Amino acid sequence: MIIIKLVSLLKEKNISQREFARRTGIRHPTISEMCLNKVKSLPVENLDKICVELDCELSDIIEYRKEPLE
């Protein structure tokens, strides 16, 4: 399972989703979907904008977790 950790990064830096959308040029609904882990795709261009704006690495945004066996 791929986890997008954007919501915790925004909280850590005290930036609202709307403000972050304004700063990056990424649509607010897309930011919201990322924060809810409901986004269907992650364009490399958006990942680059996020890393630049938050001064972070890609690994700070995305995490892979093995799903538990059922």
N, C-alpha and C positions, 0 to 999 in steps of 0.2 A: 504494500500500500504506500502510495506517495502522499506525504503530509506537507502542506504548505504552511510555513510558520510565520506568514506575513503579519497576522493579527498581533502576535506577541512582540514582534519587532516594532510595529507602530505604537503599541502601548508603551514599550520600553523608551521610545523616543518622543512620546507624548504628541503624536501626530494623528489627526483624525483621518479616516478613510477619504473624506471629501477633500481635505487639504492635500493629502498625498496624491490623489487623482489630479488635482490642479498642478501640483509640482512636476509630476511625471508626464502628464498628457495622456495617461491611460484612463479610459472611461471609468467613471465611478462604479457602474454596475459590474465591471470586470474586476475591480479592486475588491468589491464586496463578495463576489463569487470566490475569489482567491482566499479571502479571509474566512469564508465558510467551508473551504475545501470542496467546492462544488464546480470549480472551473473545469471545462472539458479539454482545454489545450492551453499551453503556456508558450506563446511566441518568444523566441530568443530575444527579439527586440525589447519586449516588455521586461524580461528578466534582466537584461542589461540596464534598462532605465531604473529598475528597482535597486540593483546593486550600486549604481552610481549615486542615486539619491540617498540611500541609507548607508553608504560607505561600508558595504559588507561583501562577503563572499557568497557565491551561489549556495554553498553548503549551509549558510546561515538561513536561507529561505526555504530550501527543499530538503526533506528528509525521507529516506526509505525505511519503512518498517515492515518486517515480515508479518503477514497476517497469521493469527493463531490458527492452528489446525483444528478443524471441527470434527 
